[in-house]
Amino acid sequence: MLTMLAVMSLLSGCNRPISDANKLEAIRAGAQALMKKYPAERPKNWRKISKGKWPAAIADLYPEDVTVHTWGVDITTKAYFDGGYGYDVPVSKANLPMSAACYSEPSRGVFWHGPC
């Protein structure tokens, strides 16, 4: 029982936002650069960004997926059927795609979410 709790604790520990202000600022800057260089395509209103095109600060998160949307950038660090874990860097906070209750804001303009 104790071993199982330890394993669950380790696994859930991977699904937390980073707190380093410099890294978070680099993630925001990288996401903004992606929005400029690879704007969301119509009619889908989104564009998947291949791993080789990720800015270093985003690649350092080892995300499963990075997508530029018309509302901003979604960086999925752990996929899950109802949103998964990751960072959203929106054009504006009002544009976030999920309920405000789903997010924390570890740094200005960088939002962390879990499944909602």
DSSP file (Angstrom, degrees, kcal/mol; ACC not computed):
  #  RESIDUE AA STRUCTURE BP1 BP2  ACC     N-H-->O    O-->H-N    N-H-->O    O-->H-N    TCO  KAPPA ALPHA  PHI   PSI    X-CA   Y-CA   Z-CA
    1    1 A M     >        0   0    0      0, 0.0     4,-2.1     0, 0.0     5,-0.2   0.000 360.0 360.0 360.0 -46.4    0.0    0.0    0.0
    2    2 A L  H  >  +     0   0    0      1,-0.2     4,-2.0     2,-0.2     5,-0.1   0.874 360.0  52.3 -64.0 -38.3    2.8    2.4    0.9
    3    3 A T  H  > S+     0   0    0      2,-0.2     4,-2.3     1,-0.2    -1,-0.2   0.908 108.0  51.1 -64.1 -42.2    4.7    1.6   -2.2
    4    4 A M  H  > S+     0   0    0      1,-0.2     4,-2.4     2,-0.2    -2,-0.2   0.905 109.5  50.0 -63.7 -41.4    1.6    2.3   -4.3
    5    5 A L  H  X S+     0   0    0     -4,-2.1     4,-2.2     2,-0.2    -1,-0.2   0.884 110.1  51.2 -63.4 -38.7    1.1    5.7   -2.7
    6    6 A A  H  X S+     0   0    0     -4,-2.0     4,-2.2     2,-0.2    -2,-0.2   0.916 110.9  47.7 -65.2 -43.3    4.8    6.6   -3.3
    7    7 A V  H  X S+     0   0    0     -4,-2.3     4,-2.4     2,-0.2    -2,-0.2   0.920 112.3  49.2 -63.7 -44.4    4.5    5.7   -7.0
    8    8 A M  H  X S+     0   0    0     -4,-2.4     4,-2.4     1,-0.2    -1,-0.2   0.886 110.5  51.6 -62.8 -38.4    1.2    7.7   -7.4
    9    9 A S  H  X S+     0   0    0     -4,-2.2     4,-1.6     2,-0.2    -1,-0.2   0.910 110.2  48.2 -65.3 -42.5    2.9   10.6   -5.7
   10   10 A L  H  X S+     0   0    0     -4,-2.2     4,-0.6     2,-0.2    -2,-0.2   0.917 112.8  48.3 -63.1 -43.7    5.9   10.5   -8.0
   11   11 A L  H >< S+     0   0    0     -4,-2.4     3,-0.9     1,-0.2     4,-0.2   0.905 112.7  46.8 -66.0 -41.6    3.6   10.3  -11.1
   12   12 A S  H >< S+     0   0    0     -4,-2.4     3,-1.5     1,-0.2    -1,-0.2   0.786 100.8  68.3 -72.3 -25.1    1.4   13.1  -10.0
   13   13 A G  H 3< S+     0   0    0     -4,-1.6     3,-0.4     1,-0.3    -1,-0.2   0.738  90.8  62.6 -64.3 -22.6    4.5   15.2   -9.2
   14   14 A C  T << S+     0   0    0     -3,-0.9     2,-0.5    -4,-0.6    -1,-0.3   0.636  92.2  68.9 -74.9 -14.0    5.3   15.4  -12.9
   15   15 A N  S <  S+     0   0    0     -3,-1.5    -1,-0.2    -4,-0.2    71,-0.1  -0.417  77.5 100.7-107.6  56.6    2.0   17.2  -13.5
   16   16 A R  S    S-     0   0    0     -2,-0.5     2,-0.1    -3,-0.4    69,-0.0  -0.964  74.1-104.6-134.2 151.5    2.8   20.5  -11.9
   17   17 A P        -     0   0    0      0, 0.0     2,-0.1     0, 0.0    -2,-0.0  -0.404  35.9-111.9 -73.4 153.3    3.8   23.8  -13.3
   18   18 A I        -     0   0    0      1,-0.1     0, 0.0    -2,-0.1     0, 0.0  -0.423  18.6-155.3 -74.8 161.4    7.4   25.0  -13.1
   19   19 A S        +     0   0    0     -2,-0.1     2,-0.5     5,-0.0    -1,-0.1   0.442  51.9 119.8-119.3  -3.1    8.0   28.0  -10.9
   20   20 A D     >  -     0   0    0      1,-0.2     4,-2.5     2,-0.1     5,-0.2  -0.528  52.5-153.1 -69.3 114.6   11.2   29.5  -12.3
   21   21 A A  H  > S+     0   0    0     -2,-0.5     4,-2.2     1,-0.2     5,-0.2   0.852  92.2  51.8 -60.1 -38.0   10.3   33.0  -13.5
   22   22 A N  H  > S+     0   0    0      2,-0.2     4,-2.0     1,-0.2    -1,-0.2   0.908 111.2  46.7 -67.0 -41.3   13.0   33.1  -16.2
   23   23 A K  H  > S+     0   0    0      2,-0.2     4,-2.2     1,-0.2    -2,-0.2   0.907 111.9  51.1 -66.7 -41.0   11.8   29.8  -17.7
   24   24 A L  H  X S+     0   0    0     -4,-2.5     4,-2.2     1,-0.2    -2,-0.2   0.895 110.1  49.4 -64.1 -39.4    8.2   30.9  -17.6
   25   25 A E  H  X S+     0   0    0     -4,-2.2     4,-2.6     1,-0.2    -1,-0.2   0.891 110.1  51.3 -65.1 -39.0    9.1   34.2  -19.4
   26   26 A A  H  X S+     0   0    0     -4,-2.0     4,-2.5     2,-0.2    -2,-0.2   0.864 108.6  51.7 -66.0 -35.4   11.0   32.2  -22.0
   27   27 A I  H  X S+     0   0    0     -4,-2.2     4,-2.6     2,-0.2    -2,-0.2   0.930 110.9  47.9 -64.3 -45.3    8.0   30.0  -22.5
   28   28 A R  H  X S+     0   0    0     -4,-2.2     4,-2.3     1,-0.2    -2,-0.2   0.934 113.9  46.5 -61.1 -46.4    5.7   33.0  -23.0
   29   29 A A  H  X S+     0   0    0     -4,-2.6     4,-2.1     1,-0.2    -1,-0.2   0.896 112.8  50.3 -63.6 -40.3    8.2   34.6  -25.4
   30   30 A G  H  X S+     0   0    0     -4,-2.5     4,-2.1     2,-0.2    -1,-0.2   0.902 110.5  49.3 -64.6 -41.0    8.6   31.3  -27.3
   31   31 A A  H  X S+     0   0    0     -4,-2.6     4,-2.2     2,-0.2    -2,-0.2   0.901 110.2  50.8 -65.1 -40.8    4.8   30.9  -27.6
   32   32 A Q  H  X S+     0   0    0     -4,-2.3     4,-1.7     1,-0.2    -1,-0.2   0.890 109.1  51.6 -64.2 -38.1    4.5   34.4  -28.9
   33   33 A A  H  X S+     0   0    0     -4,-2.1     4,-2.6     1,-0.2     5,-0.2   0.897 108.4  51.6 -64.3 -39.9    7.2   33.7  -31.5
   34   34 A L  H  X S+     0   0    0     -4,-2.1     4,-3.1     1,-0.2    -2,-0.2   0.903 106.9  53.5 -62.9 -40.9    5.3   30.6  -32.6
   35   35 A M  H  < S+     0   0    0     -4,-2.2    -1,-0.2     1,-0.2    -2,-0.2   0.876 113.5  43.2 -62.0 -36.7    2.1   32.6  -33.0
   36   36 A K  H  < S+     0   0    0     -4,-1.7    -2,-0.2    -5,-0.1    -1,-0.2   0.916 121.1  38.6 -73.6 -43.6    3.9   35.1  -35.3
   37   37 A K  H  < S+     0   0    0     -4,-2.6    -2,-0.2     1,-0.2    -3,-0.2   0.840 129.8  26.8 -79.0 -33.9    5.8   32.5  -37.3
   38   38 A Y  S  < S-     0   0    0     -4,-3.1    -1,-0.2    -5,-0.2    -2,-0.1  -0.592  79.4-169.5-129.5  69.8    3.1   29.9  -37.6
   39   39 A P        -     0   0    0      0, 0.0    31,-0.1     0, 0.0     7,-0.1  -0.224  39.9 -85.3 -61.2 152.0   -0.4   31.5  -37.3
   40   40 A A        -     0   0    0     29,-0.3     2,-0.3     5,-0.2     7,-0.2  -0.289  48.7-123.4 -57.6 137.8   -3.4   29.3  -37.0
   41   41 A E  B  >> -A   46   0A   0      5,-0.7     4,-3.1    27,-0.2     5,-0.9  -0.631  30.9-100.1 -88.2 141.3   -4.7   28.0  -40.3
   42   42 A R  T  45S+     0   0    0     -2,-0.3    -1,-0.0     1,-0.2     0, 0.0  -0.739  97.1  25.5 -89.9 148.1   -8.2   28.6  -41.5
   43   43 A P  T  45S+     0   0    0      0, 0.0    -1,-0.2     0, 0.0    -3,-0.0  -0.999 129.3  43.9 -87.8  -5.8  -10.7   26.9  -41.6
   44   44 A K  T  45S-     0   0    0      2,-0.2    -2,-0.2     1,-0.1     3,-0.1   0.808  89.8-144.1 -69.6 -28.7   -9.4   24.7  -38.7
   45   45 A N  T  <5S+     0   0    0     -4,-3.1    25,-1.5     1,-0.2     2,-0.3   0.722  70.0  75.0  67.7  23.6   -8.3   27.8  -36.7
   46   46 A W  E   < -AB  41  69A   0     -5,-0.9    -5,-0.7    23,-0.2     2,-0.3  -0.981  58.3-158.9-155.3 162.5   -5.3   25.8  -35.4
   47   47 A R  E     - B   0  68A   0     21,-2.3    21,-2.8    -2,-0.3     2,-0.2  -0.937  17.8-135.1-148.8 122.2   -1.9   24.5  -36.5
   48   48 A K  E     - B   0  67A   0     -2,-0.3     2,-0.5    19,-0.2    19,-0.2  -0.560  21.1-143.7 -72.6 138.6    0.2   21.7  -35.0
   49   49 A I        -     0   0    0     17,-2.7    17,-0.4    -2,-0.2     5,-0.1  -0.926  15.6-126.0-108.9 124.7    3.8   22.6  -34.6
   50   50 A S    >   -     0   0    0     -2,-0.5     3,-2.4     1,-0.1     4,-0.3  -0.338  24.4-109.8 -71.5 152.4    6.3   19.8  -35.2
   51   51 A K  G >  S+     0   0    0      1,-0.3     3,-1.5     2,-0.2    -1,-0.1   0.810 114.7  60.2 -51.4 -40.9    8.9   19.0  -32.5
   52   52 A G  G 3  S+     0   0    0      1,-0.3    -1,-0.3     7,-0.0    -2,-0.1   0.629 103.5  52.6 -66.4 -13.0   11.8   20.4  -34.5
   53   53 A K  G <  S+     0   0    0     -3,-2.4    -1,-0.3     2,-0.1    -2,-0.2   0.392  80.8 115.1-103.2   0.6   10.2   23.8  -34.7
   54   54 A W  S <  S-     0   0    0     -3,-1.5   -23,-0.1    -4,-0.3   -24,-0.0  -0.530  72.0-115.0 -73.7 134.0    9.6   24.2  -30.9
   55   55 A P    >>  -     0   0    0      0, 0.0     4,-2.7     0, 0.0     3,-0.8  -0.338  33.0-107.2 -60.4 152.7   11.6   27.0  -29.2
   56   56 A A  H 3> S+     0   0    0      1,-0.3     4,-2.5     2,-0.2     5,-0.1   0.866 117.7  55.1 -54.0 -43.6   14.1   25.7  -26.7
   57   57 A A  H 34 S+     0   0    0      1,-0.2    -1,-0.3     2,-0.2     4,-0.2   0.847 113.7  41.8 -62.5 -33.4   12.1   26.8  -23.6
   58   58 A I  H X4 S+     0   0    0     -3,-0.8     3,-1.6   -32,-0.2     4,-0.3   0.902 112.7  52.5 -78.6 -43.0    9.1   24.9  -24.9
   59   59 A A  H >< S+     0   0    0     -4,-2.7     3,-2.1     1,-0.3    -2,-0.2   0.853  99.4  65.3 -59.6 -34.7   11.1   21.9  -26.0
   60   60 A D  T 3< S+     0   0    0     -4,-2.5    -1,-0.3     1,-0.3    -2,-0.2   0.647  92.5  62.6 -64.4 -14.2   12.6   21.8  -22.5
   61   61 A L  T <  S-     0   0    0     -3,-1.6    -1,-0.3    -4,-0.2    -2,-0.2   0.576 102.6-135.6 -81.8 -11.1    9.1   21.0  -21.1
   62   62 A Y    <   -     0   0    0     -3,-2.1    -3,-0.1    -4,-0.3    -2,-0.1   0.936  33.7-168.8  52.6  52.8    9.2   17.7  -23.2
   63   63 A P        -     0   0    0      0, 0.0    14,-0.3     0, 0.0     3,-0.1  -0.280  29.6-142.0 -70.7 156.6    5.6   18.3  -24.3
   64   64 A E  S    S+     0   0    0     12,-2.8     2,-0.3     1,-0.3    13,-0.2   0.738  85.8   6.4 -81.6 -26.5    3.5   15.7  -26.1
   65   65 A D  E     - C   0  76A   0     11,-1.5    11,-2.3   -15,-0.0     2,-0.4  -0.988  54.9-163.2-159.5 142.7    2.0   18.3  -28.4
   66   66 A V  E     + C   0  75A   0    -17,-0.4   -17,-2.7    -2,-0.3     2,-0.4  -0.991  19.0 178.1-131.5 125.1    2.3   22.0  -29.2
   67   67 A T  E     -BC  48  74A   0      7,-2.5     7,-2.8    -2,-0.4     2,-0.6  -0.990  22.5-146.3-132.6 131.3   -0.6   23.7  -31.1
   68   68 A V  E     -BC  47  73A   0    -21,-2.8   -21,-2.3    -2,-0.4   -27,-0.2  -0.862  26.5-179.0 -92.9 124.4   -1.1   27.3  -32.2
   69   69 A H  E     -B   46   0A   0      3,-3.9     3,-0.3    -2,-0.6   -29,-0.3  -0.660  44.4-105.2-111.5 170.7   -4.7   28.3  -32.1
   70   70 A T  S    S+     0   0    0    -25,-1.5   -24,-0.1    -2,-0.2     3,-0.1   0.792 124.5  49.7 -65.3 -25.8   -6.4   31.6  -33.0
   71   71 A W  S    S-     0   0    0    -26,-0.3    20,-2.9     1,-0.2    21,-0.5   0.681 127.1 -78.9 -85.6 -19.5   -6.8   32.2  -29.2
   72   72 A G  E     - D   0  90A   0     -3,-0.3    -3,-3.9    18,-0.3     2,-0.4  -0.992  64.3 -38.8 154.2-154.7   -3.1   31.4  -28.4
   73   73 A V  E     -CD  68  89A   0     16,-2.3    16,-2.7    -2,-0.3     2,-0.5  -0.921  37.8-158.2-115.7 133.8   -0.7   28.4  -27.9
   74   74 A D  E     -CD  67  88A   0     -7,-2.8    -7,-2.5    -2,-0.4     2,-0.6  -0.950   5.2-170.3-109.5 123.3   -1.5   25.2  -26.1
   75   75 A I  E     -CD  66  87A   0     12,-3.4    12,-2.3    -2,-0.5     2,-0.7  -0.920   9.5-160.4-114.9 101.9    1.5   23.2  -24.8
   76   76 A T  E     +CD  65  86A   0    -11,-2.3   -12,-2.8    -2,-0.6   -11,-1.5  -0.742  17.9 172.9 -89.5 114.9    0.3   19.8  -23.7
   77   77 A T  E    S+     0   0A   0      8,-2.0     2,-0.3    -2,-0.7     9,-0.2   0.741  78.1  16.0 -92.1 -25.4    2.7   18.1  -21.3
   78   78 A K  E    S- D   0  85A   0      7,-1.7     7,-2.9     5,-0.1    -1,-0.3  -0.861  81.0-138.2-149.3 110.4    0.5   15.1  -20.5
   79   79 A A        +     0   0    0     -2,-0.3     2,-0.3     5,-0.2     5,-0.2  -0.376  27.4 168.6 -71.1 146.8   -2.5   14.3  -22.7
   80   80 A Y    >   -     0   0    0     -2,-0.1     3,-1.4    34,-0.0    -2,-0.0  -0.963  47.5-103.8-154.2 153.8   -5.8   13.2  -21.0
   81   81 A F  T 3  S+     0   0    0     -2,-0.3    -2,-0.0     1,-0.3    -1,-0.0   0.732 116.5  41.8 -60.8 -24.0   -9.2   12.8  -22.5
   82   82 A D  T 3  S-     0   0    0     -3,-0.0    34,-1.9     0, 0.0    -1,-0.3  -0.213 140.2 -54.9-120.0  45.9  -10.6   16.1  -21.0
   83   83 A G    <   -     0   0    0     -3,-1.4    -5,-0.1    32,-0.2    -2,-0.1  -0.044  69.7-145.9 117.8 -31.7   -7.7   18.5  -21.6
   84   84 A G        -     0   0    0     -5,-0.2     2,-0.3    -8,-0.1    -5,-0.2  -0.169  38.0 -52.9  67.6-164.3   -4.7   16.9  -20.0
   85   85 A Y  E    S+D   78   0A   0     -7,-2.9    -8,-2.0    29,-0.1    -7,-1.7  -0.845  78.9  89.5-111.2 147.4   -2.0   18.9  -18.3
   86   86 A G  E     -DE  76 113A   0     27,-2.0    27,-2.6    -2,-0.3     2,-0.4  -0.983  63.2 -62.2 161.3-167.8    0.0   21.7  -19.7
   87   87 A Y  E     -DE  75 112A   0    -12,-2.3   -12,-3.4    -2,-0.3     2,-0.4  -0.869  28.0-162.1-113.8 142.3    0.4   25.4  -20.4
   88   88 A D  E     -DE  74 111A   0     23,-2.8    23,-2.6    -2,-0.4   -14,-0.2  -0.994   1.9-170.0-121.3 132.9   -1.7   27.8  -22.3
   89   89 A V  E     -D   73   0A   0    -16,-2.7   -16,-2.3    -2,-0.4    21,-0.1  -0.877  20.5-169.0-120.3  94.8   -0.3   31.1  -23.5
   90   90 A P  E     -D   72   0A   0      0, 0.0   -18,-0.3     0, 0.0     3,-0.2  -0.387  35.8-124.4 -85.7 161.0   -3.3   33.1  -24.8
   91   91 A V  S    S+     0   0    0    -20,-2.9     2,-0.3     1,-0.3   -19,-0.1   0.879 104.4   2.8 -62.3 -38.9   -3.4   36.3  -26.8
   92   92 A S  S >  S-     0   0    0    -21,-0.5     3,-2.2     1,-0.1    -1,-0.3  -0.988  74.6-119.6-147.3 145.5   -5.6   37.6  -23.9
   93   93 A K  G >  S+     0   0    0     -2,-0.3     3,-1.5     1,-0.3    -1,-0.1   0.837 114.1  62.8 -54.4 -34.2   -6.7   35.9  -20.6
   94   94 A A  G 3  S+     0   0    0      1,-0.3    -1,-0.3    -3,-0.0    -3,-0.0   0.681  96.1  61.2 -64.9 -17.2  -10.3   36.3  -21.8
   95   95 A N  G <   +     0   0    0     -3,-2.2    -1,-0.3   -24,-0.1    -2,-0.2   0.483  69.9 129.0 -90.4  -3.5   -9.5   34.0  -24.7
   96   96 A L    <   -     0   0    0     -3,-1.5     4,-0.1    -4,-0.3   -24,-0.0  -0.260  56.6-139.8 -55.5 137.8   -8.6   31.0  -22.7
   97   97 A P  S    S+     0   0    0      0, 0.0     2,-0.2     0, 0.0    -1,-0.1   0.696  76.4  56.1 -79.3 -19.0  -10.5   28.0  -23.9
   98   98 A M  S    S-     0   0    0      1,-0.1     5,-0.1     2,-0.0   -15,-0.0  -0.617 100.4 -74.5-108.6 170.1  -11.4   26.3  -20.6
   99   99 A S    >   -     0   0    0     -2,-0.2     3,-2.1     1,-0.1     4,-0.3  -0.263  42.0-117.5 -58.6 145.9  -13.2   27.6  -17.5
  100  100 A A  G >  S+     0   0    0      1,-0.3     3,-1.5     2,-0.2    -1,-0.1   0.791 113.3  67.4 -56.8 -29.1  -11.2   30.0  -15.3
  101  101 A A  G 3  S+     0   0    0      1,-0.3    -1,-0.3    15,-0.0    -2,-0.1   0.686  91.6  62.5 -66.1 -17.4  -11.4   27.4  -12.5
  102  102 A C  G <  S+     0   0    0     -3,-2.1    12,-0.9    11,-0.1     2,-0.3   0.601  98.5  71.8 -81.7 -11.8   -9.2   25.1  -14.6
  103  103 A Y  E <   -F  113   0A   0     -3,-1.5     2,-0.3    -4,-0.3    10,-0.2  -0.747  48.5-173.6-115.2 151.5   -6.2   27.4  -14.5
  104  104 A S  E     -F  112   0A   0      8,-1.9     8,-2.6    -2,-0.3     3,-0.1  -0.889  25.5-135.7-122.5 162.7   -3.5   28.8  -12.3
  105  105 A E  E     +     0   0A   0     -2,-0.3     6,-0.2     6,-0.2     3,-0.1  -0.792  23.4 175.5-122.5  87.6   -1.2   31.6  -13.6
  106  106 A P  E    S+     0   0A   0      0, 0.0     2,-0.3     0, 0.0    -1,-0.1   0.723  76.4   8.0 -66.3 -18.9    2.4   30.8  -12.5
  107  107 A S  E >  S-F  110   0A   0      3,-1.2     3,-2.7    -3,-0.1     2,-0.0  -0.982 102.2 -72.0-156.1 154.0    3.6   33.8  -14.5
  108  108 A R  T 3  S+     0   0    0     -2,-0.3     3,-0.1     1,-0.3   -80,-0.1  -0.257 120.1   1.5 -52.0 119.6    2.0   36.8  -16.2
  109  109 A G  T 3  S+     0   0    0      1,-0.2     2,-0.5    -2,-0.0    -1,-0.3   0.436 109.6 101.4  83.4  -0.5    0.5   35.5  -19.4
  110  110 A V  E <   - F   0 107A   0     -3,-2.7    -3,-1.2   -21,-0.1     2,-0.4  -0.977  52.7-168.8-119.8 120.2    1.4   31.8  -18.8
  111  111 A F  E     -E   88   0A   0    -23,-2.6   -23,-2.8    -2,-0.5     2,-0.4  -0.890   8.9-152.9-115.0 138.2   -1.4   29.6  -17.6
  112  112 A W  E     +EF  87 104A   0     -8,-2.6    -8,-1.9    -2,-0.4     2,-0.3  -0.860  18.5 180.0-106.2 140.8   -1.2   26.1  -16.2
  113  113 A H  E     -EF  86 103A   0    -27,-2.6   -27,-2.0    -2,-0.4   -10,-0.2  -0.987  16.4-163.3-140.5 153.3   -4.1   23.6  -16.4
  114  114 A G        -     0   0    0    -12,-0.9   -29,-0.1    -2,-0.3   -34,-0.0  -0.574  57.0 -52.9-113.1-176.1   -5.0   20.1  -15.4
  115  115 A P              0   0    0      0, 0.0   -32,-0.2     0, 0.0    -1,-0.2  -0.354 360.0 360.0 -60.5 138.3   -7.9   18.0  -16.7
  116  116 A C              0   0    0    -34,-1.9   -33,-0.1    -3,-0.1   -17,-0.1   0.340 360.0 360.0-129.5 360.0  -11.2   19.8  -16.4
